Amino acid sequence: MKVDPAAAALVPADVREEGVLVVAMDLTSPPTTFMTSDNKTPIGFNPDMERLIAKKLDLELEIKSR
């Protein structure tokens, strides 16, 4: 997947400098958002969408449980 330069240009400077998109989500709502059996990796529709967004913006993704 390629970075979208127009979208990446809209990322606030402080976020771009840090290079990380931080999102919070409830990780206990299968099938949209839940943890793998090792309880380390968020999976489901919502984490997948956030990963795609982060890639388009040329950022790493950090998912935090709320």
Secondary structure, DSSP 4 states (H G I P E B T S, - for coil): ----HHHHTTS-HHHHHHTEEEEEE-S-BTTTBEE-TTSSSEESHHHHHHHHHHHHTT-EEEEEE-
